[in-house]
């Protein structure tokens, strides 16, 4: 923390250790949730348009369905090649039916595929997109010869093992999105890479919704653990260093947002993604580090929490502001369950914080050093949970219900997003920096504590948690109060 008390909430940037530029792949750390995940009934995904019963249904390849009659050059006919070719077959069928509704001209499906093994010796390497595939860990669409290629030996098995086979489907849906851009001529020669990648993520989101609605021949997708893994894949292959001039994929927040645009708004939403739209979406949110940001992060201690609580009082002044107790969670709260590491007791109007436990969220998290990790370290992973408990106090002040993961929990996540945007204002003291949104996204996807209701109950869908937070960040308090009643 600097002398002017500006909060340095920058996430620690990591390195993608696979060594190759992987387009559209990654995953979520398999860490247990620290809170109670609500066993909700009905259809918690209905707000986002998925099919009935898609929340708890199966996710992955449909059993008993014959493999697609496609082949890949240099393929081995193994599980990863079959997974890839079945995906590409379903993508061909879907976009074959939808292309003419959204783009001029006639749809031409990708019909040339190349598979290789990045673990194979050099003499077994092949040529893909005029390059040798020796030790190339990648999946890509090649505009030169209109082919899709993938590493079946290292990349696809890693993704499938860490995040599920539907994450592999997402990777290839992203690559197919690049083929749609190509033949529809959506972009020009000087279109920034970030636009191309955000559009491709969005097209993947369109297809994933189709799968979740039951329209895919070879796959099903539930909207809890199945879609959580897919979103983890998007987070893992984010632009990890905000200051890298070669960034093209977008931050974790931006990648998740693009997938959600496709899911919610369809192909029309993807076509609207351009340089101007991305700039407007970013608004005043920090995208690069200022000098000293990484070296001067505020520790998660009583001093830092006091500074944040003062900022919260300025952003949302309350007639009866909550008391803050830094000696532990509120354990004697009538009717409501205390939740580690921060709890809000509406009866006492008190926020209790177990500071050492909360501070652990700001340190290195399990799995953060693994290949294709969706874990984003940073102290905002801790502060966002603290902020969310103040959001509950705001809701109490508005006479809103504080129980129910699908209402109060998601509203809390949304208001936390709105507060996060306020903290990014250059005049805010303390103030966010680049990387903080990604730390929040990582935490919301992993355990969702910032989306918990007053009793610590959280919807099992990471998509819903992230969508609520994103709505608050981009659309503000009004969206929170209208969407989560």
C-alpha positions as CSV (number, residue, x, y, z in Angstrom):
1,X,0.0,0.0,0.0
2,X,1.3,3.4,-0.9
3,X,1.4,6.4,1.4
4,X,-1.7,7.9,-0.3
5,X,-3.5,4.7,0.6
6,X,-4.2,3.8,-3.0
7,X,-5.1,0.2,-3.0
8,X,-2.9,-1.9,-5.3
9,X,-5.2,-4.9,-6.0
10,X,-3.2,-6.2,-8.9
11,X,-3.3,-9.9,-9.5
12,X,0.1,-11.7,-9.9
13,X,0.6,-12.4,-13.5
14,X,1.7,-16.0,-14.4
15,X,3.1,-17.7,-17.4
16,X,1.4,-20.2,-19.7
17,X,4.0,-22.9,-19.4
18,X,3.0,-25.0,-22.4
19,X,5.3,-22.9,-24.6
20,X,2.9,-22.5,-27.5
21,X,0.2,-19.9,-28.2
22,X,-2.9,-21.8,-27.5
23,X,-6.1,-20.4,-29.0
24,X,-9.2,-20.8,-26.9
25,X,-8.2,-23.4,-24.3
26,X,-7.6,-23.7,-20.6
27,X,-9.3,-24.7,-17.4
28,X,-10.5,-24.3,-13.9
29,X,-8.7,-25.4,-10.8
30,X,-10.3,-28.4,-9.1
31,X,-10.5,-26.9,-5.6
32,X,-13.3,-27.7,-3.2
33,X,-15.9,-25.0,-2.5
34,X,-15.4,-23.4,0.9
35,X,-19.1,-22.7,1.3
36,X,-22.4,-24.6,1.0
37,X,-23.5,-24.9,-2.5
38,X,-27.2,-24.7,-2.7
39,X,-29.0,-27.8,-4.0
40,X,-31.6,-25.7,-5.8
41,X,-34.6,-27.2,-7.5
42,X,-36.4,-26.1,-10.7
43,X,-34.3,-24.7,-13.4
44,X,-31.7,-22.2,-12.2
45,X,-30.5,-21.7,-15.7
46,X,-33.7,-20.6,-17.2
47,X,-32.7,-16.9,-17.1
48,X,-29.9,-17.6,-19.5
49,X,-31.9,-19.7,-21.9
50,X,-30.7,-23.3,-21.4
51,X,-33.0,-26.3,-21.8
52,X,-35.0,-27.6,-18.9
53,X,-33.1,-30.0,-16.6
54,X,-29.8,-28.9,-18.1
55,X,-28.4,-27.8,-14.7
56,X,-28.0,-31.3,-13.3
57,X,-28.0,-33.5,-16.4
58,X,-25.0,-35.2,-18.0
59,X,-22.2,-33.4,-19.6
60,X,-19.9,-34.8,-22.3
61,X,-20.1,-37.2,-25.2
62,X,-23.5,-38.9,-25.7
63,X,-23.2,-42.6,-25.0
64,X,-24.0,-44.9,-27.9
65,X,-23.9,-42.4,-30.7
66,X,-21.8,-43.5,-33.7
67,X,-18.7,-41.4,-34.4
68,X,-18.9,-38.9,-37.2
69,X,-17.6,-40.1,-40.6
70,X,-14.8,-37.6,-40.7
71,X,-11.1,-38.2,-40.8
72,X,-8.0,-36.2,-39.9
73,X,-4.7,-36.3,-41.8
74,X,-2.0,-38.0,-39.6
75,X,-4.7,-39.0,-37.1
76,X,-4.5,-42.1,-34.9
77,X,-8.2,-42.8,-34.5
78,X,-7.9,-42.5,-30.8
79,X,-10.1,-40.9,-28.2
80,X,-8.9,-37.3,-28.7
81,X,-9.2,-37.5,-32.5
82,X,-12.7,-38.9,-32.2
83,X,-13.6,-36.2,-29.7
84,X,-12.3,-33.5,-32.1
85,X,-13.9,-34.9,-35.2
86,X,-17.3,-35.4,-33.5
87,X,-17.1,-31.8,-32.4
88,X,-16.3,-30.6,-35.8
89,X,-19.1,-32.6,-37.3
90,X,-21.6,-31.0,-34.9
91,X,-20.2,-27.6,-35.6
92,X,-20.6,-28.2,-39.4
93,X,-24.2,-29.2,-38.9
94,X,-25.1,-26.3,-36.6
95,X,-23.5,-23.5,-38.6
96,X,-24.7,-25.1,-41.9
97,X,-28.2,-24.5,-40.6
98,X,-27.5,-21.1,-39.1
99,X,-25.0,-19.5,-41.4
100,X,-27.5,-18.2,-44.0
101,X,-29.7,-16.6,-41.3
102,X,-26.8,-14.4,-40.1
103,X,-24.3,-14.0,-43.0
104,X,-24.5,-13.4,-46.7
105,X,-23.4,-16.0,-49.2
106,X,-23.3,-19.8,-48.9
107,X,-21.8,-21.7,-46.0
108,X,-18.6,-23.7,-46.8
109,X,-17.8,-26.1,-44.0
110,X,-14.2,-26.8,-43.0
111,X,-13.4,-30.2,-44.5
112,X,-9.7,-30.6,-44.0
113,X,-8.3,-31.6,-40.6
114,X,-4.8,-32.3,-39.3
115,X,-3.9,-34.1,-36.1
116,X,-0.4,-34.4,-34.5
117,X,1.2,-35.5,-31.3
118,X,3.4,-32.9,-29.7
119,X,5.2,-35.6,-27.7
120,X,6.3,-37.5,-30.9
121,X,9.9,-37.4,-32.1
122,X,10.8,-34.9,-34.8
123,X,10.7,-37.3,-37.6
124,X,7.0,-37.9,-37.0
125,X,6.1,-34.2,-37.2
126,X,3.9,-33.0,-40.0
127,X,3.2,-29.7,-41.6
128,X,0.2,-27.6,-40.5
129,X,-0.4,-24.1,-41.8
130,X,3.1,-24.2,-43.5
131,X,4.8,-24.8,-40.1
132,X,6.3,-27.9,-38.6
133,X,4.3,-29.4,-35.7
134,X,7.3,-30.7,-33.7
135,X,6.6,-30.0,-30.0
136,X,3.7,-27.6,-31.0
137,X,1.1,-27.6,-28.3
138,X,-1.8,-25.9,-30.0
139,X,-5.2,-26.1,-31.7
140,X,-5.9,-23.6,-34.5
141,X,-7.7,-22.6,-37.6
142,X,-5.4,-21.9,-40.6
143,X,-6.7,-19.2,-42.9
144,X,-4.2,-20.0,-45.5
145,X,-5.6,-23.4,-46.5
146,X,-8.9,-23.5,-44.5
147,X,-7.9,-26.3,-42.2
148,X,-8.3,-27.0,-38.5
149,X,-5.5,-28.7,-36.6
150,X,-4.9,-29.9,-33.1
151,X,-2.3,-31.6,-30.9
152,X,-3.9,-34.9,-29.8
153,X,-0.9,-35.9,-27.7
154,X,-0.5,-33.2,-25.1
155,X,-3.0,-30.3,-25.4
156,X,-6.3,-32.0,-25.8
157,X,-5.7,-34.7,-23.1
158,X,-4.6,-32.0,-20.7
159,X,-7.7,-29.9,-21.3
160,X,-10.0,-32.9,-21.0
161,X,-8.3,-34.1,-17.8
162,X,-8.3,-30.8,-16.1
163,X,-11.7,-29.4,-17.2
164,X,-13.7,-32.1,-18.9
165,X,-14.2,-33.1,-22.5
166,X,-16.7,-30.2,-23.1
167,X,-13.7,-27.9,-22.6
168,X,-12.2,-29.5,-25.7
169,X,-15.4,-28.9,-27.5
170,X,-15.2,-25.2,-26.5
171,X,-11.6,-25.0,-27.9
172,X,-12.7,-26.3,-31.3
173,X,-15.8,-24.2,-31.3
174,X,-13.6,-21.2,-30.8
175,X,-11.4,-22.2,-33.8
176,X,-14.4,-22.8,-36.0
177,X,-15.5,-19.3,-35.1
178,X,-12.4,-18.1,-36.9
179,X,-13.5,-19.9,-40.0
180,X,-16.8,-18.2,-39.8
181,X,-15.0,-14.8,-39.6
182,X,-13.0,-15.8,-42.6
183,X,-15.7,-16.8,-45.0
184,X,-18.2,-14.1,-43.8
185,X,-15.5,-11.5,-44.2
186,X,-16.4,-9.9,-40.9
187,X,-13.1,-8.1,-40.4
188,X,-10.5,-6.3,-42.3
189,X,-6.7,-6.7,-42.6
190,X,-6.1,-4.2,-39.8
191,X,-8.7,-5.5,-37.3
192,X,-7.0,-5.9,-33.9
193,X,-6.4,-9.4,-32.7
194,X,-8.5,-8.9,-29.6
195,X,-11.5,-8.4,-31.8
196,X,-10.9,-11.6,-33.7
197,X,-10.5,-13.6,-30.5
198,X,-13.5,-12.0,-28.7
199,X,-15.7,-12.8,-31.7
200,X,-14.4,-16.4,-31.8
201,X,-15.1,-16.8,-28.1
202,X,-18.6,-15.4,-28.7
203,X,-19.3,-17.9,-31.5
204,X,-18.2,-20.7,-29.2
205,X,-20.8,-19.4,-26.7
206,X,-23.5,-19.5,-29.4
207,X,-22.7,-23.2,-30.1
208,X,-22.4,-24.1,-26.4
209,X,-25.9,-22.9,-25.8
210,X,-27.1,-25.0,-28.7
211,X,-25.5,-28.0,-27.0
212,X,-27.0,-27.2,-23.6
213,X,-30.4,-26.9,-25.3
214,X,-30.1,-30.5,-26.5
215,X,-29.4,-29.8,-30.1
216,X,-26.1,-31.5,-30.5
217,X,-25.8,-35.0,-32.0
218,X,-22.7,-36.1,-30.1
219,X,-22.7,-34.0,-26.9
220,X,-24.6,-32.8,-23.9
221,X,-23.7,-29.9,-21.6
222,X,-25.1,-29.3,-18.1
223,X,-24.9,-25.7,-16.8
224,X,-23.2,-26.5,-13.5
225,X,-19.9,-28.5,-13.5
226,X,-20.0,-29.0,-17.3
227,X,-20.2,-25.3,-18.1
228,X,-18.0,-24.3,-15.1
229,X,-15.2,-26.3,-16.7
230,X,-15.8,-24.7,-20.1
231,X,-15.6,-21.2,-18.5
232,X,-12.4,-22.3,-16.7
233,X,-11.0,-23.1,-20.0
234,X,-11.6,-19.6,-21.2
235,X,-10.0,-18.2,-18.0
236,X,-6.9,-20.3,-18.3
237,X,-6.0,-18.9,-21.7
238,X,-6.3,-15.3,-20.9
239,X,-3.8,-12.5,-21.4
240,X,-1.9,-12.9,-18.2
241,X,0.3,-9.9,-18.3
242,X,-1.8,-6.7,-18.8
243,X,1.3,-4.8,-20.1
244,X,2.2,-7.3,-22.8
245,X,1.9,-5.5,-26.2
246,X,1.2,-8.9,-27.9
247,X,-2.0,-9.5,-25.9
248,X,-4.8,-10.7,-28.2
249,X,-7.1,-13.1,-26.2
250,X,-8.3,-10.6,-23.6
251,X,-8.4,-10.8,-19.9
252,X,-10.3,-13.6,-18.0
253,X,-13.2,-11.1,-17.5
254,X,-13.3,-10.3,-21.2
255,X,-13.1,-13.9,-22.4
256,X,-15.9,-14.9,-20.1
257,X,-17.9,-11.9,-21.2
258,X,-17.5,-12.8,-24.9
259,X,-18.7,-16.3,-24.3
260,X,-21.7,-15.0,-22.3
261,X,-22.6,-12.5,-25.1
262,X,-22.8,-15.5,-27.5
263,X,-24.8,-17.5,-25.1
264,X,-27.3,-14.7,-24.3
265,X,-27.4,-12.6,-27.6
266,X,-26.6,-15.2,-30.2
267,X,-24.7,-14.6,-33.5
268,X,-26.0,-11.0,-33.7
269,X,-24.2,-10.2,-30.5
270,X,-20.9,-11.7,-31.9
271,X,-21.2,-9.6,-35.1
272,X,-21.5,-6.5,-33.0
273,X,-18.1,-7.1,-31.3
274,X,-15.6,-4.7,-32.8
275,X,-12.9,-2.3,-31.5
276,X,-15.4,0.3,-30.5
277,X,-17.6,-2.1,-28.6
278,X,-14.7,-3.5,-26.7
279,X,-13.4,0.0,-25.8
280,X,-16.9,0.9,-24.6
281,X,-17.2,-2.3,-22.6
282,X,-13.9,-1.6,-21.0
283,X,-14.9,1.9,-20.1
284,X,-12.7,3.2,-17.3
285,X,-11.7,-0.3,-16.0
286,X,-8.0,-0.6,-15.7
287,X,-6.4,-2.7,-18.4
288,X,-2.6,-2.0,-17.8
289,X,-0.5,-1.5,-14.8
290,X,0.6,2.0,-13.7
291,X,4.2,2.3,-12.4
292,X,4.5,0.7,-9.0
293,X,1.2,-1.2,-9.2
294,X,2.7,-4.7,-8.9
295,X,5.3,-3.7,-6.3
296,X,2.8,-1.8,-4.0
297,X,-0.1,-4.1,-3.5
298,X,-2.0,-3.5,-0.3
299,X,-1.8,-6.5,2.1
300,X,-5.0,-8.1,3.4
301,X,-4.8,-7.0,7.0
302,X,-6.9,-4.8,9.3
303,X,-5.4,-1.6,7.9
304,X,-6.3,-2.6,4.4
305,X,-9.8,-3.7,5.4
306,X,-10.3,-0.5,7.2
307,X,-9.4,1.5,4.1
308,X,-11.7,-0.5,2.0
309,X,-14.6,-0.2,4.5
310,X,-14.2,3.6,4.4
311,X,-14.4,3.5,0.6
312,X,-17.5,1.4,0.8
313,X,-19.1,3.9,3.1
314,X,-18.4,6.6,0.5
315,X,-19.7,4.6,-2.4
316,X,-22.8,3.4,-0.6
317,X,-23.5,5.6,2.5
318,X,-26.1,3.9,4.7
319,X,-28.4,5.4,7.4
320,X,-27.2,2.7,9.7
321,X,-23.8,1.5,8.5
322,X,-22.6,-1.9,9.7
323,X,-20.1,-2.3,12.5
324,X,-16.8,-4.0,11.5
325,X,-15.2,-6.7,13.7
326,X,-11.8,-7.9,12.7
327,X,-11.5,-10.6,15.4
328,X,-13.4,-13.3,13.6
329,X,-16.8,-14.0,12.0
330,X,-20.0,-13.2,13.8
331,X,-20.7,-16.5,15.6
332,X,-23.8,-15.7,17.6
333,X,-26.0,-14.3,14.9
334,X,-29.7,-15.1,15.4
335,X,-31.4,-17.0,12.5
336,X,-28.4,-16.6,10.2
337,X,-25.4,-18.9,9.6
338,X,-21.9,-17.5,10.1
339,X,-19.6,-18.3,7.1
340,X,-15.8,-18.2,7.0
341,X,-13.9,-16.1,6.4
342,X,-16.3,-13.1,6.4
343,X,-19.9,-13.0,7.6
344,X,-22.6,-10.4,7.9
345,X,-25.1,-10.6,10.7
346,X,-28.2,-8.5,9.8
347,X,-29.6,-8.8,13.3
348,X,-26.5,-7.2,14.8
349,X,-25.8,-5.2,11.6
350,X,-22.2,-6.4,11.9
351,X,-19.6,-7.7,9.5
352,X,-17.1,-10.1,11.1
353,X,-13.9,-11.0,9.5
354,X,-11.4,-13.7,10.3
355,X,-8.5,-11.7,8.9
356,X,-5.8,-14.5,8.8
357,X,-8.3,-16.8,6.9
358,X,-9.3,-14.0,4.5
359,X,-5.6,-13.2,3.9
360,X,-5.0,-16.7,2.7
361,X,-7.1,-15.9,-0.4
362,X,-4.7,-13.2,-1.3
363,X,-1.7,-15.6,-1.4
364,X,-0.7,-18.3,-3.8
365,X,-3.6,-20.6,-4.4
366,X,-3.5,-24.3,-5.1
367,X,-2.9,-25.1,-8.7
368,X,-1.8,-21.6,-9.7
369,X,1.5,-23.0,-11.1
370,X,0.0,-25.8,-13.1
371,X,-0.1,-25.7,-16.9
372,X,-3.3,-24.1,-18.2
373,X,-4.4,-23.0,-14.7
374,X,-7.5,-20.9,-14.3
375,X,-6.3,-19.8,-10.8
376,X,-5.6,-16.1,-10.7
377,X,-3.7,-15.0,-7.6
378,X,-4.2,-11.6,-6.2
379,X,-5.4,-9.8,-3.1
380,X,-8.7,-8.8,-4.8
381,X,-9.7,-12.5,-4.5
382,X,-9.9,-11.7,-0.8
383,X,-11.2,-8.2,-0.9
384,X,-14.1,-9.0,-3.2
385,X,-15.5,-11.4,-0.6
386,X,-15.2,-8.7,2.1
387,X,-16.9,-6.2,-0.3
388,X,-19.7,-8.7,-0.9
389,X,-20.7,-8.8,2.7
390,X,-21.0,-5.0,2.7
391,X,-23.3,-5.4,-0.3
392,X,-25.6,-7.5,2.0
393,X,-25.7,-4.6,4.4
394,X,-26.7,-2.4,1.4
395,X,-29.5,-4.8,0.6
396,X,-30.7,-4.8,4.2
397,X,-30.8,-1.0,4.0
398,X,-33.1,-1.4,1.0
399,X,-35.3,-3.8,2.8
400,X,-34.4,-6.6,0.4
401,X,-34.3,-10.3,1.2
402,X,-30.9,-11.6,2.2
403,X,-31.6,-15.3,1.8
404,X,-31.8,-17.4,-1.3
405,X,-28.8,-18.1,-3.6
406,X,-30.6,-17.4,-6.8
407,X,-32.0,-14.0,-5.6
408,X,-30.0,-12.5,-2.7
409,X,-26.8,-14.4,-3.6
410,X,-26.7,-13.3,-7.3
411,X,-27.9,-9.8,-6.4
412,X,-25.0,-9.6,-3.9
413,X,-22.5,-10.7,-6.6
414,X,-24.0,-8.1,-9.0
415,X,-23.8,-5.3,-6.4
416,X,-20.2,-6.4,-5.7
417,X,-19.5,-5.9,-9.4
418,X,-21.0,-2.5,-9.3
419,X,-18.9,-1.5,-6.3
420,X,-15.8,-2.9,-8.2
421,X,-16.4,-0.5,-11.0
422,X,-16.7,2.4,-8.5
423,X,-13.4,1.4,-7.0
424,X,-11.8,1.6,-10.5
425,X,-12.4,5.3,-10.7
426,X,-9.1,7.2,-10.8
427,X,-10.3,9.3,-7.9
428,X,-11.1,6.3,-5.8
429,X,-9.0,5.8,-2.7
430,X,-8.3,2.9,-2.5
431,X,-8.4,2.0,-6.2
432,X,-8.3,-1.1,-8.4
433,X,-5.6,-1.9,-10.8
434,X,-5.3,-4.2,-13.8
435,X,-5.8,-7.9,-13.1
436,X,-8.3,-7.5,-10.2
437,X,-11.3,-8.4,-12.3
438,X,-9.5,-11.7,-13.2
439,X,-8.8,-12.5,-9.6
440,X,-12.5,-11.9,-8.9
441,X,-13.6,-14.1,-11.8
442,X,-11.2,-16.9,-10.7
443,X,-12.7,-16.8,-7.2
444,X,-16.3,-16.7,-8.3
445,X,-15.7,-19.6,-10.6
446,X,-13.8,-21.7,-8.0
447,X,-16.0,-21.3,-4.9
448,X,-18.3,-18.3,-5.4
449,X,-18.0,-16.9,-1.9
450,X,-18.7,-13.4,-3.3
451,X,-22.0,-14.7,-4.6
452,X,-23.2,-16.2,-1.4
453,X,-26.4,-15.2,0.4
454,X,-26.3,-14.2,4.1
455,X,-26.2,-17.9,5.0
456,X,-23.3,-18.8,2.6
457,X,-25.5,-20.5,0.1
458,X,-24.3,-20.3,-3.5
459,X,-25.8,-21.3,-6.8
460,X,-23.9,-24.3,-8.3
461,X,-23.6,-22.6,-11.7
462,X,-20.4,-20.7,-12.1
463,X,-21.9,-19.1,-15.2
464,X,-24.7,-17.5,-13.2
465,X,-22.3,-16.2,-10.6
466,X,-20.0,-14.7,-13.2
467,X,-22.9,-13.3,-15.2
468,X,-24.3,-11.6,-12.1
469,X,-20.9,-10.0,-11.3
470,X,-20.4,-9.0,-14.9
471,X,-23.8,-7.4,-15.0
472,X,-22.9,-5.3,-12.0
473,X,-19.5,-4.3,-13.4
474,X,-20.9,-3.3,-16.8
475,X,-24.4,-2.2,-16.1
476,X,-24.4,-1.0,-12.5
477,X,-26.8,-1.1,-9.6
478,X,-30.0,-0.8,-11.6
479,X,-29.4,-4.1,-13.4
480,X,-28.8,-5.8,-10.1
481,X,-32.1,-4.6,-8.6
482,X,-34.0,-5.4,-11.8
483,X,-32.5,-8.8,-12.5
484,X,-32.4,-10.4,-9.1
485,X,-35.7,-9.7,-7.2
